[in-house]
Amino acid sequence: MLRGHVASLLEVGTGFHPELTGRENVYLNGTLLGMGARDVARVFDEICDFAGIGSYIDTPIKRYSSGMQLRLAFAVAAHLAADTMVIDEVLAVGDAEFQAKCTRAMSDAAGRGRTTLFVSHNMAAVEHLCTQAILLEHGHVVAMGTASDIVRLYLERVSVGFASGLEYVAPPKRAHRSPVVITRAEVAGGNGGPPVQGEELVLTVDIEARQVVAGLQLSVAMNTMDGTLVATLCSADVRAEWNVAPGAHRLTARLCAQALLPRALSLSLRLMRHWGAEVFDNVPGALAVTMQERDVLGTGVPLLPDRGVMWMQANYRIESVGQG
């Protein structure tokens, strides 16, 4: 059962008449929500300022770009007197600055007691904005709970599609006369689930030693899928070298991956000693990992791949230096 007025933003342009101007559509939407002309006029300037479309407010909506329509539609939904706001994936149309503005507006509205039903695949926004969440699959409710729990469950379920890349198994009867070889490898998130932004990666490498090997080192090369080298790590960097006896052994590496952005990466593995002067086994592209998006900064605005290969945390300050 619903009480009060409901505003929706389900598709760019929904609720707008293309032949009417932006101004006329603002008043039309207010009327549909049961508001009088005076009530709309009282918040009209705030709507225009939020939308940021300037003099185009008196231009017919049909001449707006999809981004301009979205800006005005959200501004209307955010400022008119609706008790419940229903928002679908349309925010993906806006630029990063406008998405951040919308996120703040929804958070402020929730603080004032307004209910927001937010439908999205943007896990950072869901986790930041929502207290409770529902996971839907093919129109059916899979789970209900806190936003953080449901986000984690969603990431675990979507990770199944690329789980094959998270494990490497050496081909049977692999022809290799090396003293030590890789038999299996696996990569996972820090808590055993899918690899997630802001958490560490856990790499497990099973090896088979056929004779005593002294000073064994593990090297891990991380590349983007287009071949750009992100980083090369070596156990010897932290003086981790092993003397192994014949038999099976397991190497575990916990990689500090907080700076990785949500993109697909490949991991190449190498067993060696003397910093690669002697290589025992080399498996290019052994593992494929896709970092899942999370609200790393707690702002609701995700760190996306367009930032580069990785993101770096920094501390900022400002101080007065006086006048010359």
N, C-alpha and C positions, 0 to 999 in steps of 0.2 A: 504494500500500500504506500502511495506517495502522498506527502502533505506539502503544500506550498507550490511555488513555481519551479519549473524545470527548464533549463536552457541546455541545448545540445550543440556540439560541434563535431559532426560525424563525417563531413566531407567538405572540401573547399567549395565555398559558394552556397552551401545549404542554407536555406532560409532567406536568401537574397533574391530580389527580382532584378534580372540583368538590365532591364530598361531604366530602372530607377538609379538615382545617384547614390553615392555613399551616404550622404546626409539623410536622404529620404529612406534608405534601408535601415539606418539606425533607428529612426522613429517608427518604422514599420515593425521592427523586431521588438521594440518597447511596447507597442500596442498589443502584439501577440502575447506578450508576457503579462498583460493587464496593467501596464503602466500608462499614466496620463502624459500628455505632451510636456507639462511642467516638470514632471519627474525625470523625463528623458533629457530635457534641456539642462537640468541641474548637473548632470554628469556628462553632458555632450563634449565639453572641452577636454575632460579627462580621457574620454574615449579617443578623441582625435590625437591627443598627445601620446597616448599609449600606442596607437596604431602607427603613428609616424608617417602618414601618407600626405601630410601637408595640404596643398591647394587642390589635390586630387579628390578631396572629399565631395566636391560638387561635380565630379565626372561620373557618367554612368558606369555601373559596376561591370558591364560587359567589356569595358575597355581596361579593366584592371588585370594585372598579371595574377597568377595563382598565389604568389607570395603576398601581394597587396590585399587580395581577398581574404587570405588567412589572417593577416594582421588586423584587418578591420573586424572580421568575424570573432576573433578571440577577444579583441578589445570590447566588443559588444557583450559577449557572453560573460566577461569578467566584471563588467561595471553595471550591467542592468540587474534589477532586483530579482535574481533567481536564487532559490534556496538550495537547489541541487544542480550541479553542472556535470554533463556527460561529455567526455572528450575522447575521441578515437585517435588513430595514428596520424591525424592531419598535421600535427606539429612538426613532423619530419620534413615538411615542405619549407619551413622557415630556416633562416640562417642561424648560426650559433648564438649570436647576440640576442636575437628575438626569442629563441628557445629558452635562453637563460631568464629573460624578462617574464616569459609565460610561467616558467617554473616558480619564480618568486611570487608571481601573482596568485597561483594556485595554492602555494604554501601559506601565503597571507590569508587567503579566503578560508582555508581550513582552520586557521587559528581564530577566525571570527565565527566559527560554527557552521560554515557552509559545507555541504557534502559534495565531494567531487568523485565521480566514477571515471577512472582513468584507464583506458584500454590501450596497451602499448607493448611492443617488443623491446623497448628501450629500458633495459634492466636498471641502469643507473637512475633514470627518472622515477621508475616505479619504487625502487628502494628508498629514494630520497623523499618522495612526496607522500607515499602511502603508509598507513599503519597496518592495514589488513589487505590481503590479496587473495585472488581466486585464480587457479590455473585451469584453463579450458583446453580441451583437445577434441576436435571434431564436434564442437557444440556441447560437449558434456563436461561437467565439473569433475576434475581429477583430484583437486585438493584445495583446502581453504586453510588459512593460517596467517601468521605474521608475514609482512612483506619480505623480510630477510629470509625466512624459511622457504617461502614459495619461490623466491628468486633462485635460491640454491637448488631447489628441486627442478625448476625449469632448466637451469644450466646443465644439470646432470642428465636430463632427458634429451636435450638437444645435442649433447656431446656424443651420444650413441652413434650419430650419423657419421662421425669421423673417428670413432674409437679405434678402427683398424690401424690408423697411423700412429697410435700411441704405444704400439708394441712391435718389436722386431724379433723374429725367430730365424736363426740361421738355417739355410737350406739343409735338408738331410744329406748325410754323407758328403758334407762339404769338403772338397779337396783342399787341404791346407796342412802343410808340414811345419807350420810355425810352432814354437814352443808353447804359445798361449794364444787362444782365440776367444772371440765373443760368441756365445751360444744363444743369448737372449738379452733383450733390453726393453725397458718400459719407462714411460714418463707419465707423471700424474700431478695433480695439484697438491698443495701442501698438506691437505687433510685427507688425501686419498681419492678425492673426487676429480672432476674435470679441471684442467688448468684455467685459472681465473686471474684476471687482472688484479694487481695489488698483492698477490700471494706468491710464495716461493714455488719453484718446481722441484719435484723429487725425481731424480733419475736413478734407476736401478739397472745395473749391468751384470749379467751372469757370465762368467768366464770359465774356461777349461784349460788348466795348465798341464802340459804333457811332460814337463821336466821342471826342475828348479829354475826360477827366474828371479834375478835380483834387480832391485831398482825399477819396478814396473810403474809406469805412469799412465793415466787416462787423460785423453784430450777430447774436448767437446767443441765442435764448431757449429755455431748457430747462424743460419742464413734465412733471409726472406725467400719466398718462393720464386722470385725473379733472379735469385743468385747473389743478392747483396749481402755481404758479410756483416752480421750484427756484432758478433763477439766470438773470440776463441778462448776457451778456458782450459787450463791444464792443472791437474792435481799437484804438480810440482810447484805451481805458483805459491801454494801454502805448505810446501815441503811434505806433501803427501805422496810418498813413494813406498812401494811394498815389495817385500821379499816373499814370494809365493812358492809353496811346495806343490808337487803334482796333485791334481784333483780339481774339484769344482769349488769356485769361490764366488762371492757376490760383492760387487762394489756399489756403494750408495753415495750419491752426490746430491746435496740440497743446494739448488741454485737460487740466488737472490734475484728474483725476476720482477720486483715491484715496478721497475721502470719500463717494462715491456708494454707496448700498445696492443689493442685487440686486432691482431692480424695472424695470418698463417705463417709458421716458421718450420724449418727443417733442422734436424740435429744430426750431425755426422760424428761418428765415434772412431777413436783410434787408440789402440794399445801400443805403447812404445817405451823407450827409455833413452836417457841422455838427450832429452828435449827433441826427440824425433830423429836422432842420428841412426837409431835402429827401430824400425817399425815392425811390430809383430802381427797386427791385424788392423785393417782400415775398412770401415763400412760407411761410404758416403750416403747421406740422406736416409739413415737408418730409421729415423722417427720423424713424424709430422705432427705438429702441435698447433692448435688454434687457440689463442688466448681469448677467453670469454670476457665480455664487457661487464664491469662492475662500477659502482659509484665510488671510485677510489678516493676522491677528494671530499666527498660528502656534500657536494654542491648540487647534485642532480644533473650536472652537465658532464657527459662522458668525455674521456680522453680518446679521441678517434685516431685512426691510422694516418689521417691527413696532417698530423703533427710531425711526422717523420718516422724514423726507424724506432726510436724510443723516446720516452719522456723523462725529463730530469727535474727532480724536486729542488726548489730554491727557497731561501729565506729573503724577505724584502724589508726594507725600512726606508723612511724618508726623514730628513732632518733639515732644519734651517741653517743656511750657511751665511746669512746676513747679506747686506748690500755692500757693493764695492764703493 
